[in-house]
Each structure stands twice: as C-alpha cells, then as structure tokens.
C-alpha cells in the first residue's frame, strides 16, 4: 500500500508529503497519507484512539488524503479520501484510486473528475447541487510536494467557479461523455463483475469494522 506515515516539516502548517520525483514515478497513481500528522506525544497514544474517542472524533483522526500528479496540468492534486455520498474511504486500503483515468469510489462505484473532483457518475451525480470531493491544497516547493496547511476541520470545495451554472453543467456533461467512452472500451465484462464482487466484499468488511469500533467504545463507557 502506498501510505506515507511520516513527514518533514517545512514551516508551521506545512508538511512535505513526498518528493516531486516520487510522485511522478507513480505514473498516475495516488499516494495516500494521514490528514492528521501526530505530534510525538500523540503518536504514542495512537493505539488508544479507537477506544477513548467518540466515534465521530476517531473517524476524523483516522481520515486520510491522497495526492497524485495530474499529467494534464503538470501539477499535483490532492483530495480528502472520503466519498461525499457514504463518507467511506474511496480506495478501501489498497491506495488504488483510479479507473480509466478517473477517480473511482469503490463503495458504490462512483466516478469523479480528477481535475476538479466533481462527481460524474454515482448516487450523488444527478443531484441539482453539484457535489465533489473535498480538496486539499498542495504545491510544488523546490523538489518537494507540500501540503499547505492542516485542514482537518476545513472543507474546501473542489467545484470550479464559472460565470454561470450553464458553463459548469456543460463542463460536467463533457466529462461525463469522456467517462462513458472510457468505460465502454472495457471489453472484459467478467473482469468488471469480478471487480464489483470484490468491492462489495470490501464494503461489507469496512462497515463491520466500523460497527466493531463503535461497539468497543460503548463498552468502555
């Protein structure tokens, strides 16, 4: 799993996630990292998080993000690793965020535009209010990829701004057409069905894990 556990600090509120060379070497894949970078004293208490915090607080502390190099813009992009529909992780612990060049949620097979984070297909894609992934701001600083600030409690919309809604809807339709064409080129139907079965099994396992964590917390009270 491509999960970065430790960071170097550039300045207050700035963290080096990885080198630019390391990110480019992933060739379109994402690097997963924890949103909260624990301080030394907190690191020793990480194992106690699941039993001493409230369920919602525990999930926030365990929230991850992912960063990737966008070949189209030649810039890094990062989002919180959380589907806006079910609030589950997109990758289910395997750091595989992409399918046919689009960000893919393995919980309900939703697809998101990697340039903007807009949901193109899935349970929330047809809602009037455009929904997207929560953005994390990253920049290239010398040879490093830097997360600009600790954003654990700050939701930044990734939906691009246009002068009017018609332009935004037109952008979404164009991206949905690109997605449809990419998916139609998948010739192996059995492979898709097998993938869906694996995703279902991972979904059930993750939901069971959350139930066990919440159950343990209730017994501790």
PyMOL commands that set and color helices and strands:
alter all, ss='L'
color gray80, all
select helices_A, chain A and resi 20-25+40-43+46-52+55-61+165-184+189-220
alter helices_A, ss='H'
color red, helices_A
select strands_A, chain A and resi 3-4+8-11+14-19+31-34+64-70+75-80+98-99+102-104+111-112+119-121+135-136+138-141+144-147
alter strands_A, ss='S'
color yellow, strands_A
deselect
rebuild
show_as cartoon
